């Protein structure tokens, strides 16, 4: 299969794309990944894919200007120099690769949350930040636009949270999740 130069070019095109998706997928499978970091990574990947197909002002690039990757572009030039009728085959290859990139862009976009702003600033709710005497925000600056309930009560609890000795709580006897917001807040809710 890879002895066919056209198929080999598909492979050259797809390898870095698959590797990047595997890297992102592994990031999403981390046990203690922060929600804001996950969103940032997915958003960055979406923007990167988009810039391969669109100009900075949002106009779709011509097939010749699409970023198919440097290795693919170099291998395509070699292919065109060494094969007759290569122009037709290379144009077909580029169209298929272009269609694939467009489909990927749509698929990644569908996985972005509708309300990205709800995730912005979530790092300020990470245990190491909330419990810090120097890095924490004042209550009014926290990203709590989705907050419901008695805000005065929550503000009072926020003031006291860093004063509590969390290591003495049974829920954290096996270790304190200073880098895992989900475990930290789930543990606090159980207390």
BELNOR-V222754 format. One record per helix or strand. SS is the DSSP state (H for helix, E for strand). FROM is the first residue (numbers start at 1). TO is the last residue. If there is no record, write none. Layout:
{{SS;FROM;TO} {SS;FROM;TO}}
//
This chain:
{{H;5;28} {H;35;53} {E;54;54} {E;60;60} {H;70;82} {H;86;111} {H;116;118} {H;122;125} {H;127;130} {H;139;141} {H;151;161} {H;166;168} {H;170;172} {H;181;190}}
//
